[in-house]
Amino acid sequence: MASKCCSIIKTSLPFIILIFSLFQLYFQYTSFTTKRSNKYDKMDQRGQIYTFKTGKKILDLNLGKIEECFNDSSLMNINLLKNTTLNYFDKIDSKRAVKLNKRIYMLFYIMFTDVLYIINLYIFYFGGLLSGIIKIIFQILKFYFSYKRLKKPSPDLCLFQIINNYISNIKDRNMSFFEPEGYVIIDHLCNYVIIFDIIYLMIICKKKCSNKKEDGNTIQLNEIQVNDQYSGQQIIEQDTNNSNEKENEEEEEKEEKDEKDETNNINNINNESDNDNDKDNDNNIEHGKIVLNEEENEEDDEIDEEPLNEPETK
């Protein structure tokens, strides 16, 4: 259950931040307007340049509130930047045939900065780390200057006392809370969305760090796998080389054995032929000896026979 609640909070945090931030802008712009009755509109017959209708309601631009918001913005507290922007407003207005109040240009400036704020807000909504830091810095400055604006009428009171006094005045005057002053209070209270901003920024940082660690681990695993494959290929190549060398050595040994066998066979054949020749020679010698012995015996017989015949002749 706890893990489910944490996951629900994590998924709902950006939606909560988006809603509170857009509501803050809505209450800021509604604080720039005041209701105007049809009776007073017919009596003074003011021009429509600062008055506009939404349905049956007639609303006037509260130029004083616009100037307060412009002066309390974070960038306009830098005197150099403020003077340059005001001079730029004067240059634009000098080129126009119909002159506008300078506070209308201030409203255009506020709208332009709020458009940039919404773009940065949506980037932060989709997990932008840098946009989240910018959003928190902007929210801190907005919180400070809106609080400063609330304390202008009664600087000695705290925020809780200011809100309590405003609610009591509403009851006494039979007014509604949704008036320009009430919208300023709600606008300030919406600044507490910064708590959710910080929590969501921490979640984004953890995700980024975990993703970097996972990427590092995957890179290390890929390197290990590549090294294992490379070492495996080297081992296979070494095995193939060793097997090829062994096969070559075995073939060489076989060839040497075959050559030795051939030389031994040739030598054996030659030895056998030599032995046969020796045997033939021995046989021939023995045969020659026998022939010579027979001839000698025949000669001896002839010699023995001759002296026996000599006395007979006598």
CORBEL-V869656 format. One record per residue. N is the residue number from 0. RES is the residue in one small letter. SS is DSSP state (h for helix, s for strand, l for the rest). PSI is psi in degrees with one decimal (* if undefined). Layout:
# CORBEL-V869656
n:N res:RES ss:SS psi:PSI
n:N res:RES ss:SS psi:PSI
This chain:
# CORBEL-V869656
n:0 res:m ss:l psi:-42.4
n:1 res:a ss:h psi:-41.0
n:2 res:s ss:h psi:-36.3
n:3 res:k ss:h psi:-41.7
n:4 res:c ss:h psi:-41.1
n:5 res:c ss:h psi:-41.8
n:6 res:s ss:h psi:-38.3
n:7 res:i ss:h psi:-41.3
n:8 res:i ss:h psi:-41.2
n:9 res:k ss:h psi:-41.0
n:10 res:t ss:h psi:-30.5
n:11 res:s ss:h psi:-14.5
n:12 res:l ss:h psi:-49.9
n:13 res:p ss:h psi:-33.8
n:14 res:f ss:h psi:-40.5
n:15 res:i ss:h psi:-43.5
n:16 res:i ss:h psi:-42.2
n:17 res:l ss:h psi:-44.6
n:18 res:i ss:h psi:-47.4
n:19 res:f ss:h psi:-39.1
n:20 res:s ss:h psi:-40.7
n:21 res:l ss:h psi:-37.1
n:22 res:f ss:h psi:-35.9
n:23 res:q ss:h psi:-42.2
n:24 res:l ss:h psi:-38.0
n:25 res:y ss:h psi:-46.1
n:26 res:f ss:h psi:-28.3
n:27 res:q ss:h psi:-45.7
n:28 res:y ss:h psi:-29.9
n:29 res:t ss:h psi:-24.0
n:30 res:s ss:l psi:-14.8
n:31 res:f ss:l psi:-1.3
n:32 res:t ss:s psi:153.4
n:33 res:t ss:s psi:143.6
n:34 res:k ss:s psi:144.6
n:35 res:r ss:s psi:127.9
n:36 res:s ss:l psi:154.5
n:37 res:n ss:h psi:-30.7
n:38 res:k ss:h psi:-48.7
n:39 res:y ss:h psi:-29.5
n:40 res:d ss:h psi:-37.8
n:41 res:k ss:h psi:-29.9
n:42 res:m ss:h psi:-49.4
n:43 res:d ss:h psi:-20.9
n:44 res:q ss:l psi:55.3
n:45 res:r ss:l psi:158.9
n:46 res:g ss:l psi:156.4
n:47 res:q ss:l psi:4.5
n:48 res:i ss:l psi:-31.1
n:49 res:y ss:l psi:6.8
n:50 res:t ss:s psi:138.0
n:51 res:f ss:s psi:156.7
n:52 res:k ss:s psi:139.5
n:53 res:t ss:s psi:96.5
n:54 res:g ss:l psi:-122.7
n:55 res:k ss:l psi:-11.0
n:56 res:k ss:s psi:143.1
n:57 res:i ss:s psi:123.9
n:58 res:l ss:s psi:138.2
n:59 res:d ss:s psi:145.4
n:60 res:l ss:s psi:127.8
n:61 res:n ss:l psi:92.0
n:62 res:l ss:h psi:-28.8
n:63 res:g ss:h psi:-43.0
n:64 res:k ss:h psi:-36.1
n:65 res:i ss:h psi:-43.0
n:66 res:e ss:h psi:-37.9
n:67 res:e ss:h psi:-45.7
n:68 res:c ss:h psi:-37.8
n:69 res:f ss:h psi:-43.9
n:70 res:n ss:h psi:-28.3
n:71 res:d ss:h psi:-1.1
n:72 res:s ss:l psi:154.5
n:73 res:s ss:l psi:-41.2
n:74 res:l ss:h psi:-33.0
n:75 res:m ss:h psi:-3.6
n:76 res:n ss:h psi:-5.2
n:77 res:i ss:l psi:115.8
n:78 res:n ss:h psi:-41.7
n:79 res:l ss:h psi:-45.7
n:80 res:l ss:h psi:-37.4
n:81 res:k ss:h psi:-43.9
n:82 res:n ss:h psi:-40.4
n:83 res:t ss:h psi:-40.5
n:84 res:t ss:h psi:-40.6
n:85 res:l ss:h psi:-38.3
n:86 res:n ss:h psi:-35.7
n:87 res:y ss:h psi:-36.6
n:88 res:f ss:h psi:-40.4
n:89 res:d ss:h psi:-38.6
n:90 res:k ss:h psi:-41.9
n:91 res:i ss:h psi:-42.6
n:92 res:d ss:h psi:-30.2
n:93 res:s ss:h psi:-25.1
n:94 res:k ss:l psi:-11.6
n:95 res:r ss:l psi:146.8
n:96 res:a ss:l psi:-43.1
n:97 res:v ss:l psi:117.2
n:98 res:k ss:l psi:144.1
n:99 res:l ss:l psi:156.8
n:100 res:n ss:l psi:142.5
n:101 res:k ss:h psi:-27.7
n:102 res:r ss:h psi:-20.7
n:103 res:i ss:h psi:-38.7
n:104 res:y ss:h psi:-33.2
n:105 res:m ss:h psi:-39.2
n:106 res:l ss:h psi:-41.2
n:107 res:f ss:h psi:-39.3
n:108 res:y ss:h psi:-44.0
n:109 res:i ss:h psi:-40.9
n:110 res:m ss:h psi:-39.3
n:111 res:f ss:h psi:-45.4
n:112 res:t ss:h psi:-33.2
n:113 res:d ss:h psi:-31.7
n:114 res:v ss:h psi:-43.8
n:115 res:l ss:h psi:-36.8
n:116 res:y ss:h psi:-40.8
n:117 res:i ss:h psi:-39.4
n:118 res:i ss:h psi:-46.3
n:119 res:n ss:h psi:-35.9
n:120 res:l ss:h psi:-43.4
n:121 res:y ss:h psi:-33.5
n:122 res:i ss:h psi:-41.6
n:123 res:f ss:h psi:-34.4
n:124 res:y ss:h psi:-36.7
n:125 res:f ss:l psi:18.6
n:126 res:g ss:l psi:24.6
n:127 res:g ss:l psi:122.3
n:128 res:l ss:h psi:-47.8
n:129 res:l ss:h psi:-40.3
n:130 res:s ss:h psi:-32.1
n:131 res:g ss:h psi:-40.5
n:132 res:i ss:h psi:-42.6
n:133 res:i ss:h psi:-40.2
n:134 res:k ss:h psi:-41.0
n:135 res:i ss:h psi:-42.2
n:136 res:i ss:h psi:-44.6
n:137 res:f ss:h psi:-38.4
n:138 res:q ss:h psi:-35.8
n:139 res:i ss:h psi:-44.9
n:140 res:l ss:h psi:-39.6
n:141 res:k ss:h psi:-39.9
n:142 res:f ss:h psi:-44.9
n:143 res:y ss:h psi:-47.7
n:144 res:f ss:h psi:-32.0
n:145 res:s ss:h psi:-36.6
n:146 res:y ss:h psi:-39.0
n:147 res:k ss:h psi:-37.5
n:148 res:r ss:h psi:-38.1
n:149 res:l ss:h psi:-32.9
n:150 res:k ss:l psi:-2.8
n:151 res:k ss:l psi:-47.7
n:152 res:p ss:l psi:-36.0
n:153 res:s ss:l psi:83.8
n:154 res:p ss:l psi:-18.9
n:155 res:d ss:l psi:-9.9
n:156 res:l ss:l psi:150.1
n:157 res:c ss:l psi:175.5
n:158 res:l ss:h psi:-39.9
n:159 res:f ss:h psi:-40.4
n:160 res:q ss:h psi:-35.5
n:161 res:i ss:h psi:-44.6
n:162 res:i ss:h psi:-41.2
n:163 res:n ss:h psi:-41.3
n:164 res:n ss:h psi:-38.4
n:165 res:y ss:h psi:-40.1
n:166 res:i ss:h psi:-39.6
n:167 res:s ss:h psi:-36.7
n:168 res:n ss:h psi:-34.9
n:169 res:i ss:h psi:-42.0
n:170 res:k ss:h psi:-39.2
n:171 res:d ss:h psi:-35.8
n:172 res:r ss:h psi:-0.5
n:173 res:n ss:l psi:44.8
n:174 res:m ss:l psi:171.9
n:175 res:s ss:l psi:153.8
n:176 res:f ss:l psi:-27.2
n:177 res:f ss:l psi:71.8
n:178 res:e ss:l psi:168.9
n:179 res:p ss:h psi:-41.6
n:180 res:e ss:h psi:-39.1
n:181 res:g ss:h psi:-36.9
n:182 res:y ss:h psi:-33.8
n:183 res:v ss:h psi:-39.6
n:184 res:i ss:h psi:-45.3
n:185 res:i ss:h psi:-38.2
n:186 res:d ss:h psi:-41.8
n:187 res:h ss:h psi:-41.0
n:188 res:l ss:h psi:-29.7
n:189 res:c ss:h psi:-16.3
n:190 res:n ss:h psi:-17.8
n:191 res:y ss:h psi:-1.3
n:192 res:v ss:h psi:-12.1
n:193 res:i ss:h psi:-26.6
n:194 res:i ss:h psi:-45.2
n:195 res:f ss:h psi:-33.4
n:196 res:d ss:h psi:-44.6
n:197 res:i ss:h psi:-42.0
n:198 res:i ss:h psi:-44.8
n:199 res:y ss:h psi:-35.4
n:200 res:l ss:h psi:-38.8
n:201 res:m ss:h psi:-38.1
n:202 res:i ss:h psi:-41.3
n:203 res:i ss:h psi:-41.6
n:204 res:c ss:h psi:-42.4
n:205 res:k ss:h psi:-40.9
n:206 res:k ss:h psi:-43.3
n:207 res:k ss:h psi:-43.7
n:208 res:c ss:h psi:-42.3
n:209 res:s ss:h psi:-37.9
n:210 res:n ss:h psi:-38.0
n:211 res:k ss:h psi:-41.2
n:212 res:k ss:h psi:-42.1
n:213 res:e ss:h psi:-40.7
n:214 res:d ss:h psi:-41.5
n:215 res:g ss:h psi:-40.7
n:216 res:n ss:h psi:-40.7
n:217 res:t ss:h psi:-37.6
n:218 res:i ss:h psi:-42.9
n:219 res:q ss:h psi:-40.9
n:220 res:l ss:h psi:-40.9
n:221 res:n ss:h psi:-40.6
n:222 res:e ss:h psi:-41.1
n:223 res:i ss:h psi:-42.6
n:224 res:q ss:h psi:-41.7
n:225 res:v ss:h psi:-42.3
n:226 res:n ss:h psi:-39.0
n:227 res:d ss:h psi:-42.3
n:228 res:q ss:h psi:-41.8
n:229 res:y ss:h psi:-43.4
n:230 res:s ss:h psi:-37.0
n:231 res:g ss:h psi:-41.2
n:232 res:q ss:h psi:-40.2
n:233 res:q ss:h psi:-40.6
n:234 res:i ss:h psi:-42.4
n:235 res:i ss:h psi:-42.6
n:236 res:e ss:h psi:-41.0
n:237 res:q ss:h psi:-41.1
n:238 res:d ss:h psi:-43.3
n:239 res:t ss:h psi:-39.7
n:240 res:n ss:h psi:-42.9
n:241 res:n ss:h psi:-40.7
n:242 res:s ss:h psi:-39.7
n:243 res:n ss:h psi:-41.0
n:244 res:e ss:h psi:-41.1
n:245 res:k ss:h psi:-42.0
n:246 res:e ss:h psi:-42.1
n:247 res:n ss:h psi:-42.1
n:248 res:e ss:h psi:-40.6
n:249 res:e ss:h psi:-40.9
n:250 res:e ss:h psi:-41.9
n:251 res:e ss:h psi:-42.1
n:252 res:e ss:h psi:-40.7
n:253 res:k ss:h psi:-43.9
n:254 res:e ss:h psi:-42.3
n:255 res:e ss:h psi:-41.9
n:256 res:k ss:h psi:-42.9
n:257 res:d ss:h psi:-43.4
n:258 res:e ss:h psi:-43.0
n:259 res:k ss:h psi:-42.8
n:260 res:d ss:h psi:-41.5
n:261 res:e ss:h psi:-44.3
n:262 res:t ss:h psi:-38.4
n:263 res:n ss:h psi:-40.0
n:264 res:n ss:h psi:-42.4
n:265 res:i ss:h psi:-43.6
n:266 res:n ss:h psi:-39.9
n:267 res:n ss:h psi:-41.6
n:268 res:i ss:h psi:-43.8
n:269 res:n ss:h psi:-41.1
n:270 res:n ss:h psi:-41.1
n:271 res:e ss:h psi:-40.8
n:272 res:s ss:h psi:-39.5
n:273 res:d ss:h psi:-41.8
n:274 res:n ss:h psi:-40.0
n:275 res:d ss:h psi:-41.8
n:276 res:n ss:h psi:-41.0
n:277 res:d ss:h psi:-42.0
n:278 res:k ss:h psi:-42.1
n:279 res:d ss:h psi:-42.5
n:280 res:n ss:h psi:-42.3
n:281 res:d ss:h psi:-40.5
n:282 res:n ss:h psi:-41.2
n:283 res:n ss:h psi:-40.3
n:284 res:i ss:h psi:-44.1
n:285 res:e ss:h psi:-39.8
n:286 res:h ss:h psi:-38.4
n:287 res:g ss:h psi:-37.9
n:288 res:k ss:h psi:-40.3
n:289 res:i ss:h psi:-41.2
n:290 res:v ss:h psi:-43.4
n:291 res:l ss:h psi:-38.4
n:292 res:n ss:h psi:-38.3
n:293 res:e ss:h psi:-42.4
n:294 res:e ss:h psi:-40.8
n:295 res:e ss:h psi:-38.8
n:296 res:n ss:h psi:-37.5
n:297 res:e ss:h psi:-41.6
n:298 res:e ss:h psi:-38.6
n:299 res:d ss:h psi:-36.1
n:300 res:d ss:h psi:-38.9
n:301 res:e ss:h psi:-41.0
n:302 res:i ss:h psi:-38.9
n:303 res:d ss:h psi:-29.9
n:304 res:e ss:h psi:-29.2
n:305 res:e ss:h psi:-47.1
n:306 res:p ss:h psi:-22.8
n:307 res:l ss:h psi:-28.4
n:308 res:n ss:h psi:-15.2
n:309 res:e ss:h psi:-45.8
n:310 res:p ss:h psi:-30.9
n:311 res:e ss:h psi:-37.0
n:312 res:t ss:h psi:-31.9
n:313 res:k ss:l psi:*
